[in-house]
Amino acid sequence: MALTSSLTAVAAYDYGPYLQSGSDTRIAVSWRTKDDTNSKVCYGTTQNLGKCIDQANDTDDHTVILNDLTPDTKYYYSINGDDGEITSSKLNFVTSPIMGTSTPVRVWVIGDSGIEGSAGEDVRDAYLADSSDHTDIMLMLGDNAYQKGKEDDYEDAMFDQYADVLSQTVVWPVLGNHDEDLSLYKDMFHLPKNAEIGGVASHSEQYYSFNYANIHFIALDSEHASRSSSGDMFEWLKEDLKQVTADWTIAYWHHAPYSKGKHDSDSSRGGQAEDMREHALPILEGAGVDLVLSGHDHTYQRSFLIDGHYNDAKTFDKNVHLIDGSSGQLGYHKSTLGPAPHEGTVYVVTGTASKFSSGPFDFDHPAHYKNIGRVLGSVVIEVDGATMDVKFIDDDGDTHDNFSIIKGGDSSGTVKRVAESHNGSSSLEPKLTVASSD
């Protein structure tokens, strides 16, 4: 259901509220006021609210953490600032299910969303029209605020443009190359560096992990953190993956490891794509990651179910790296429900939430099944038990790509490498679509 009026209209509020680091028992409510004031949040399971936390901290940068919440429960809340209270039935959230619970989960993924204007608004409204259910998780894939990630850029492109969603759904961002102000990013976002939401403590808000229901999410920093194979981020990643017991693992960062759109993953300007492909992917695939999401390229590109390709595109060998060469529309099958090494991963590039590149594009990466240029859109992920459904919808709400991953049910315990579609016809040639978008 589309949400209409902005929640940021009260003059003395710069932006917010926005929700962060939510779990089954806690959530952080943040907002910014124009003048220093106390930080007060009232909340409850009815619109009468009932319980309040009032921090006499005299600040313009507010974050109040609500603890001792009940899992999988809808709460209403209000915030107080120097211009009085903001309260609305729209100010609500649903706490996460108990970690490990298998329940339907809906995830909205936007990449390179950092431009305020009609393009981003159309992508947002198309998603909201498509979504009749609550959005459980919002992932942002970097370049969240053009041009240089200053506070005014975030206010316009993120906090105003997505105000209604951010007041109801916890946001989980990663850094892009345009998110240049690292200290502002760390002040603005309160991310689980101490394993507050599961996983292993990273001790950094630049990369972190969290659990939601039966999914483990891993957020990496392909721009500012060390991408050395022995650096802190990848050493942490190894330890984090050792403890994963969730049915599903999803990883995301900004620079796509496989891309042949405007940006070529074999010749990225700072080596980010190559480093992530060479250093992150072996760790992730060795621990059974199911889906990897990236932005940076202002196109949509999507791989087959693949494994083990860590070098340039020209080295891709379908007899070695291809697990399933079908479209995935009838499902890529993985034999193990839960983490298992090298059963295959799907890679998605979606950097079109507020802009698209005009081309021309090579779109000739052999790992890719689908390539779409000159289109605005976002990705929707729905996980229900042993099935994950993923689709790319444009700014009109039309679906341009969809695939599923289905886990478990193979009594042999092995994964068969196939190079044909489910109806037996070959589908190894990458599909190219150039869609017009006004």
C-alpha positions as a Python dict, from the first residue, in 0.01 Angstrom:
ca = {
    (1, 'M'): (0, 0, 0),
    (2, 'A'): (150, 333, -102),
    (3, 'L'): (221, 581, 175),
    (4, 'T'): (154, 942, 93),
    (5, 'S'): (225, 1235, 324),
    (6, 'S'): (578, 1308, 443),
    (7, 'L'): (663, 1264, 808),
    (8, 'T'): (932, 1532, 793),
    (9, 'A'): (702, 1830, 748),
    (10, 'V'): (734, 1970, 1101),
    (11, 'A'): (950, 2280, 1060),
    (12, 'A'): (1182, 2226, 1358),
    (13, 'Y'): (1280, 1876, 1248),
    (14, 'D'): (1557, 1836, 993),
    (15, 'Y'): (1480, 1472, 917),
    (16, 'G'): (1360, 1146, 1061),
    (17, 'P'): (1254, 943, 1237),
    (18, 'Y'): (1442, 648, 1090),
    (19, 'L'): (1487, 299, 1234),
    (20, 'Q'): (1815, 118, 1282),
    (21, 'S'): (1966, -202, 1425),
    (22, 'G'): (1633, -369, 1486),
    (23, 'S'): (1610, -718, 1631),
    (24, 'D'): (1343, -933, 1792),
    (25, 'T'): (1376, -741, 2122),
    (26, 'R'): (1531, -399, 2043),
    (27, 'I'): (1531, -115, 1793),
    (28, 'A'): (1701, 226, 1759),
    (29, 'V'): (1492, 531, 1669),
    (30, 'S'): (1691, 824, 1527),
    (31, 'W'): (1609, 1176, 1408),
    (32, 'R'): (1764, 1520, 1372),
    (33, 'T'): (1627, 1852, 1503),
    (34, 'K'): (1727, 2204, 1404),
    (35, 'D'): (1798, 2304, 1766),
    (36, 'D'): (1927, 2119, 2069),
    (37, 'T'): (1660, 1951, 2275),
    (38, 'N'): (1592, 1638, 2476),
    (39, 'S'): (1541, 1299, 2308),
    (40, 'K'): (1204, 1145, 2389),
    (41, 'V'): (1030, 843, 2239),
    (42, 'C'): (695, 710, 2358),
    (43, 'Y'): (583, 368, 2235),
    (44, 'G'): (336, 86, 2285),
    (45, 'T'): (139, -186, 2111),
    (46, 'T'): (-159, 48, 2064),
    (47, 'Q'): (-180, 406, 1944),
    (48, 'N'): (-227, 509, 2306),
    (49, 'L'): (145, 433, 2343),
    (50, 'G'): (200, 426, 2719),
    (51, 'K'): (574, 390, 2782),
    (52, 'C'): (825, 671, 2732),
    (53, 'I'): (1200, 709, 2734),
    (54, 'D'): (1313, 1069, 2787),
    (55, 'Q'): (1684, 1145, 2762),
    (56, 'A'): (1774, 1491, 2893),
    (57, 'N'): (2073, 1513, 2662),
    (58, 'D'): (2017, 1852, 2493),
    (59, 'T'): (2127, 1759, 2139),
    (60, 'D'): (2020, 1794, 1777),
    (61, 'D'): (2129, 1438, 1690),
    (62, 'H'): (1889, 1197, 1854),
    (63, 'T'): (1897, 820, 1896),
    (64, 'V'): (1686, 635, 2151),
    (65, 'I'): (1719, 258, 2187),
    (66, 'L'): (1406, 69, 2284),
    (67, 'N'): (1480, -257, 2465),
    (68, 'D'): (1275, -542, 2610),
    (69, 'L'): (1041, -553, 2311),
    (70, 'T'): (832, -856, 2218),
    (71, 'P'): (933, -1045, 1902),
    (72, 'D'): (720, -1023, 1588),
    (73, 'T'): (499, -751, 1737),
    (74, 'K'): (371, -423, 1596),
    (75, 'Y'): (456, -112, 1798),
    (76, 'Y'): (344, 248, 1755),
    (77, 'Y'): (568, 534, 1864),
    (78, 'S'): (612, 910, 1875),
    (79, 'I'): (916, 1137, 1895),
    (80, 'N'): (957, 1469, 2074),
    (81, 'G'): (1172, 1763, 1975),
    (82, 'D'): (1196, 2137, 2013),
    (83, 'D'): (875, 2191, 1816),
    (84, 'G'): (672, 1943, 2016),
    (85, 'E'): (565, 1588, 1951),
    (86, 'I'): (536, 1408, 1619),
    (87, 'T'): (281, 1132, 1642),
    (88, 'S'): (103, 945, 1363),
    (89, 'S'): (-42, 603, 1294),
    (90, 'K'): (232, 584, 1031),
    (91, 'L'): (494, 587, 1303),
    (92, 'N'): (506, 215, 1366),
    (93, 'F'): (735, -83, 1327),
    (94, 'V'): (720, -460, 1361),
    (95, 'T'): (993, -628, 1562),
    (96, 'S'): (1182, -913, 1400),
    (97, 'P'): (1080, -1275, 1449),
    (98, 'I'): (1290, -1473, 1695),
    (99, 'M'): (1625, -1541, 1531),
    (100, 'G'): (1620, -1869, 1345),
    (101, 'T'): (1244, -1870, 1290),
    (102, 'S'): (1132, -1974, 943),
    (103, 'T'): (869, -1719, 840),
    (104, 'P'): (796, -1514, 527),
    (105, 'V'): (1041, -1222, 489),
    (106, 'R'): (1022, -935, 241),
    (107, 'V'): (1335, -734, 156),
    (108, 'W'): (1357, -416, -53),
    (109, 'V'): (1693, -350, -218),
    (110, 'I'): (1792, -14, -367),
    (111, 'G'): (2127, 68, -520),
    (112, 'D'): (2276, 409, -604),
    (113, 'S'): (1966, 581, -474),
    (114, 'G'): (2136, 907, -376),
    (115, 'I'): (1965, 1154, -610),
    (116, 'E'): (1652, 1335, -500),
    (117, 'G'): (1389, 1374, -770),
    (118, 'S'): (1122, 1215, -980),
    (119, 'A'): (1334, 915, -1083),
    (120, 'G'): (1386, 798, -726),
    (121, 'E'): (1030, 883, -633),
    (122, 'D'): (895, 675, -921),
    (123, 'V'): (1109, 375, -822),
    (124, 'R'): (992, 412, -462),
    (125, 'D'): (625, 446, -555),
    (126, 'A'): (640, 149, -794),
    (127, 'Y'): (779, -67, -514),
    (128, 'L'): (517, 51, -265),
    (129, 'A'): (239, -18, -515),
    (130, 'D'): (382, -368, -563),
    (131, 'S'): (406, -430, -189),
    (132, 'S'): (82, -508, -14),
    (133, 'D'): (268, -638, 291),
    (134, 'H'): (500, -480, 543),
    (135, 'T'): (859, -439, 428),
    (136, 'D'): (1073, -625, 678),
    (137, 'I'): (1418, -509, 566),
    (138, 'M'): (1553, -223, 353),
    (139, 'L'): (1901, -268, 208),
    (140, 'M'): (2093, 24, 56),
    (141, 'L'): (2386, -73, -168),
    (142, 'G'): (2593, 245, -149),
    (143, 'D'): (2608, 582, -321),
    (144, 'N'): (2326, 666, -87),
    (145, 'A'): (2388, 1041, -122),
    (146, 'Y'): (2537, 1213, -428),
    (147, 'Q'): (2765, 1388, -490),
    (148, 'K'): (2992, 1359, -189),
    (149, 'G'): (2780, 1215, 90),
    (150, 'K'): (2727, 1539, 283),
    (151, 'E'): (2447, 1575, 534),
    (152, 'D'): (2231, 1790, 306),
    (153, 'D'): (2267, 1523, 37),
    (154, 'Y'): (2147, 1254, 276),
    (155, 'E'): (1860, 1471, 395),
    (156, 'D'): (1729, 1530, 44),
    (157, 'A'): (1799, 1199, -126),
    (158, 'M'): (1745, 958, 162),
    (159, 'F'): (1566, 1093, 465),
    (160, 'D'): (1309, 1301, 277),
    (161, 'Q'): (1269, 1074, -25),
    (162, 'Y'): (1213, 758, 179),
    (163, 'A'): (1068, 915, 493),
    (164, 'D'): (763, 692, 529),
    (165, 'V'): (954, 370, 464),
    (166, 'L'): (1239, 463, 698),
    (167, 'S'): (996, 538, 982),
    (168, 'Q'): (856, 183, 961),
    (169, 'T'): (1136, -40, 833),
    (170, 'V'): (1491, -81, 961),
    (171, 'V'): (1750, 37, 707),
    (172, 'W'): (2081, -145, 659),
    (173, 'P'): (2322, 58, 439),
    (174, 'V'): (2670, 3, 301),
    (175, 'L'): (2919, 260, 177),
    (176, 'G'): (2970, 357, -186),
    (177, 'N'): (3234, 569, -356),
    (178, 'H'): (3012, 879, -334),
    (179, 'D'): (2957, 828, 40),
    (180, 'E'): (3282, 1014, 101),
    (181, 'D'): (3224, 1158, 448),
    (182, 'L'): (3302, 853, 659),
    (183, 'S'): (3276, 1030, 994),
    (184, 'L'): (2931, 1164, 908),
    (185, 'Y'): (2822, 817, 798),
    (186, 'K'): (2929, 671, 1131),
    (187, 'D'): (2752, 948, 1322),
    (188, 'M'): (2436, 913, 1120),
    (189, 'F'): (2403, 535, 1123),
    (190, 'H'): (2410, 312, 1430),
    (191, 'L'): (2499, -29, 1294),
    (192, 'P'): (2561, -350, 1489),
    (193, 'K'): (2940, -350, 1519),
    (194, 'N'): (2920, -543, 1846),
    (195, 'A'): (2707, -832, 1716),
    (196, 'E'): (2394, -691, 1878),
    (197, 'I'): (2178, -862, 1611),
    (198, 'G'): (2369, -1188, 1578),
    (199, 'G'): (2688, -1277, 1399),
    (200, 'V'): (3037, -1190, 1518),
    (201, 'A'): (3139, -844, 1636),
    (202, 'S'): (3319, -653, 1360),
    (203, 'H'): (3400, -353, 1582),
    (204, 'S'): (3329, -137, 1278),
    (205, 'E'): (3017, 23, 1134),
    (206, 'Q'): (3175, 0, 789),
    (207, 'Y'): (3109, -375, 777),
    (208, 'Y'): (2885, -585, 996),
    (209, 'S'): (2637, -873, 999),
    (210, 'F'): (2292, -938, 1139),
    (211, 'N'): (2025, -1206, 1153),
    (212, 'Y'): (1661, -1175, 1056),
    (213, 'A'): (1440, -1483, 1092),
    (214, 'N'): (1623, -1764, 905),
    (215, 'I'): (1854, -1531, 706),
    (216, 'H'): (2207, -1416, 786),
    (217, 'F'): (2300, -1084, 622),
    (218, 'I'): (2658, -968, 567),
    (219, 'A'): (2732, -603, 481),
    (220, 'L'): (3082, -531, 348),
    (221, 'D'): (3268, -210, 265),
    (222, 'S'): (3425, -224, -81),
    (223, 'E'): (3528, 144, -77),
    (224, 'H'): (3692, 258, 247),
    (225, 'A'): (3799, -58, 433),
    (226, 'S'): (4112, -256, 357),
    (227, 'R'): (4048, -514, 89),
    (228, 'S'): (4371, -700, 160),
    (229, 'S'): (4317, -1074, 188),
    (230, 'S'): (4469, -1055, 537),
    (231, 'G'): (4299, -729, 634),
    (232, 'D'): (4062, -683, 925),
    (233, 'M'): (3744, -701, 716),
    (234, 'F'): (3814, -1037, 555),
    (235, 'E'): (3959, -1184, 875),
    (236, 'W'): (3634, -1085, 1047),
    (237, 'L'): (3431, -1227, 758),
    (238, 'K'): (3591, -1568, 801),
    (239, 'E'): (3505, -1574, 1171),
    (240, 'D'): (3153, -1449, 1113),
    (241, 'L'): (3076, -1719, 857),
    (242, 'K'): (3196, -1994, 1089),
    (243, 'Q'): (2902, -1934, 1324),
    (244, 'V'): (2626, -1919, 1059),
    (245, 'T'): (2347, -2170, 1110),
    (246, 'A'): (2073, -1980, 924),
    (247, 'D'): (1901, -2138, 626),
    (248, 'W'): (2006, -1849, 400),
    (249, 'T'): (2306, -1619, 366),
    (250, 'I'): (2289, -1290, 173),
    (251, 'A'): (2593, -1064, 129),
    (252, 'Y'): (2599, -714, -16),
    (253, 'W'): (2838, -428, -94),
    (254, 'H'): (2878, -151, -350),
    (255, 'H'): (3122, -253, -626),
    (256, 'A'): (2997, -544, -836),
    (257, 'P'): (3241, -838, -874),
    (258, 'Y'): (3089, -917, -1216),
    (259, 'S'): (2986, -625, -1437),
    (260, 'K'): (3011, -531, -1804),
    (261, 'G'): (2791, -223, -1808),
    (262, 'K'): (2926, 130, -1768),
    (263, 'H'): (3172, -9, -1514),
    (264, 'D'): (3388, -305, -1610),
    (265, 'S'): (3464, -535, -1317),
    (266, 'D'): (3792, -634, -1483),
    (267, 'S'): (3925, -277, -1477),
    (268, 'S'): (3767, -90, -1187),
    (269, 'R'): (3922, 248, -1117),
    (270, 'G'): (4049, 164, -770),
    (271, 'G'): (4062, -213, -804),
    (272, 'Q'): (3755, -253, -583),
    (273, 'A'): (3570, -501, -805),
    (274, 'E'): (3877, -717, -860),
    (275, 'D'): (3967, -718, -490),
    (276, 'M'): (3617, -818, -383),
    (277, 'R'): (3599, -1090, -647),
    (278, 'E'): (3942, -1231, -565),
    (279, 'H'): (3931, -1201, -187),
    (280, 'A'): (3569, -1193, -68),
    (281, 'L'): (3410, -1444, -305),
    (282, 'P'): (3624, -1748, -214),
    (283, 'I'): (3543, -1692, 154),
    (284, 'L'): (3172, -1643, 91),
    (285, 'E'): (3129, -1929, -154),
    (286, 'G'): (3329, -2158, 71),
    (287, 'A'): (3075, -2090, 343),
    (288, 'G'): (2768, -2132, 123),
    (289, 'V'): (2651, -1778, 45),
    (290, 'D'): (2331, -1788, -161),
    (291, 'L'): (2295, -1437, -300),
    (292, 'V'): (2533, -1142, -348),
    (293, 'L'): (2396, -792, -417),
    (294, 'S'): (2591, -494, -550),
    (295, 'G'): (2532, -155, -710),
    (296, 'H'): (2779, 95, -861),
    (297, 'D'): (2688, 10, -1221),
    (298, 'H'): (2370, 196, -1318),
    (299, 'T'): (2221, -105, -1492),
    (300, 'Y'): (2064, -434, -1390),
    (301, 'Q'): (2276, -746, -1441),
    (302, 'R'): (2223, -1095, -1301),
    (303, 'S'): (2428, -1412, -1310),
    (304, 'F'): (2345, -1778, -1347),
    (305, 'L'): (2400, -1999, -1042),
    (306, 'I'): (2780, -2010, -1043),
    (307, 'D'): (3077, -2099, -825),
    (308, 'G'): (3453, -2059, -820),
    (309, 'H'): (3510, -1780, -1074),
    (310, 'Y'): (3753, -1532, -919),
    (311, 'N'): (3945, -1396, -1220),
    (312, 'D'): (3872, -1188, -1531),
    (313, 'A'): (3564, -1257, -1740),
    (314, 'K'): (3768, -1422, -2015),
    (315, 'T'): (3863, -1702, -1774),
    (316, 'F'): (3502, -1802, -1706),
    (317, 'D'): (3461, -2169, -1801),
    (318, 'K'): (3104, -2297, -1815),
    (319, 'N'): (3229, -2652, -1757),
    (320, 'V'): (3398, -2546, -1433),
    (321, 'H'): (3212, -2245, -1296),
    (322, 'L'): (2854, -2298, -1406),
    (323, 'I'): (2631, -2479, -1156),
    (324, 'D'): (2299, -2417, -1333),
    (325, 'G'): (2276, -2249, -1673),
    (326, 'S'): (1900, -2206, -1678),
    (327, 'S'): (1705, -1884, -1632),
    (328, 'G'): (1631, -1973, -1271),
    (329, 'Q'): (1266, -1886, -1320),
    (330, 'L'): (1169, -2240, -1225),
    (331, 'G'): (1426, -2238, -949),
    (332, 'Y'): (1797, -2292, -900),
    (333, 'H'): (1818, -2596, -674),
    (334, 'K'): (2071, -2632, -395),
    (335, 'S'): (2078, -2958, -206),
    (336, 'T'): (2141, -2824, 144),
    (337, 'L'): (1900, -2616, 353),
    (338, 'G'): (2154, -2409, 540),
    (339, 'P'): (2518, -2318, 483),
    (340, 'A'): (2711, -2560, 260),
    (341, 'P'): (3023, -2485, 58),
    (342, 'H'): (3027, -2434, -318),
    (343, 'E'): (2666, -2523, -402),
    (344, 'G'): (2634, -2206, -607),
    (345, 'T'): (2567, -1835, -573),
    (346, 'V'): (2364, -1584, -775),
    (347, 'Y'): (2511, -1236, -823),
    (348, 'V'): (2285, -933, -881),
    (349, 'V'): (2388, -582, -987),
    (350, 'T'): (2119, -320, -926),
    (351, 'G'): (2239, 41, -929),
    (352, 'T'): (1930, 200, -1080),
    (353, 'A'): (1723, 338, -790),
    (354, 'S'): (1772, 702, -892),
    (355, 'K'): (1963, 704, -1223),
    (356, 'F'): (2062, 488, -1517),
    (357, 'S'): (2353, 494, -1759),
    (358, 'S'): (2285, 573, -2122),
    (359, 'G'): (2531, 322, -2267),
    (360, 'P'): (2644, 180, -2498),
    (361, 'F'): (2705, -137, -2298),
    (362, 'D'): (2909, -446, -2378),
    (363, 'F'): (2701, -667, -2150),
    (364, 'D'): (2921, -960, -2247),
    (365, 'H'): (3009, -1117, -1914),
    (366, 'P'): (2971, -1493, -1961),
    (367, 'A'): (2857, -1540, -1601),
    (368, 'H'): (2543, -1334, -1665),
    (369, 'Y'): (2201, -1454, -1769),
    (370, 'K'): (2022, -1118, -1773),
    (371, 'N'): (2137, -765, -1862),
    (372, 'I'): (1910, -460, -1872),
    (373, 'G'): (2019, -110, -1969),
    (374, 'R'): (1851, 230, -1955),
    (375, 'V'): (1596, 137, -1691),
    (376, 'L'): (1516, 255, -1339),
    (377, 'G'): (1417, 5, -1073),
    (378, 'S'): (1479, -190, -756),
    (379, 'V'): (1498, -549, -636),
    (380, 'V'): (1248, -735, -420),
    (381, 'I'): (1346, -1048, -228),
    (382, 'E'): (1090, -1275, -67),
    (383, 'V'): (1207, -1567, 145),
    (384, 'D'): (963, -1829, 268),
    (385, 'G'): (1111, -2141, 424),
    (386, 'A'): (1331, -2319, 171),
    (387, 'T'): (1245, -2087, -119),
    (388, 'M'): (1384, -1748, -213),
    (389, 'D'): (1212, -1548, -488),
    (390, 'V'): (1392, -1248, -637),
    (391, 'K'): (1263, -999, -893),
    (392, 'F'): (1365, -671, -1050),
    (393, 'I'): (1080, -421, -1098),
    (394, 'D'): (1107, -95, -1289),
    (395, 'D'): (970, 249, -1209),
    (396, 'D'): (634, 152, -1360),
    (397, 'G'): (609, -163, -1149),
    (398, 'D'): (680, -400, -1439),
    (399, 'T'): (890, -709, -1369),
    (400, 'H'): (1194, -740, -1599),
    (401, 'D'): (1363, -1038, -1434),
    (402, 'N'): (1280, -1298, -1177),
    (403, 'F'): (1439, -1612, -1041),
    (404, 'S'): (1414, -1845, -744),
    (405, 'I'): (1654, -2046, -533),
    (406, 'I'): (1515, -2362, -377),
    (407, 'K'): (1713, -2541, -108),
    (408, 'G'): (1705, -2895, 25),
    (409, 'G'): (1524, -3203, -99),
    (410, 'D'): (1810, -3371, -287),
    (411, 'S'): (1855, -3704, -115),
    (412, 'S'): (2187, -3762, -290),
    (413, 'G'): (2341, -3474, -102),
    (414, 'T'): (2524, -3357, -414),
    (415, 'V'): (2474, -3070, -652),
    (416, 'K'): (2451, -3149, -1021),
    (417, 'R'): (2619, -2908, -1259),
    (418, 'V'): (2380, -2851, -1546),
    (419, 'A'): (2415, -2649, -1864),
    (420, 'E'): (2059, -2659, -1983),
    (421, 'S'): (1727, -2513, -1878),
    (422, 'H'): (1458, -2711, -1705),
    (423, 'N'): (1283, -2788, -2033),
    (424, 'G'): (1608, -2921, -2177),
    (425, 'S'): (1685, -2633, -2412),
    (426, 'S'): (2013, -2450, -2392),
    (427, 'S'): (2008, -2113, -2217),
    (428, 'L'): (2377, -2044, -2181),
    (429, 'E'): (2380, -1731, -2395),
    (430, 'P'): (2342, -1417, -2182),
    (431, 'K'): (2017, -1231, -2241),
    (432, 'L'): (2037, -863, -2336),
    (433, 'T'): (1749, -626, -2286),
    (434, 'V'): (1761, -253, -2343),
    (435, 'A'): (1450, -96, -2195),
    (436, 'S'): (1356, 265, -2238),
    (437, 'S'): (1277, 461, -1922),
    (438, 'D'): (1154, 818, -1910),
}
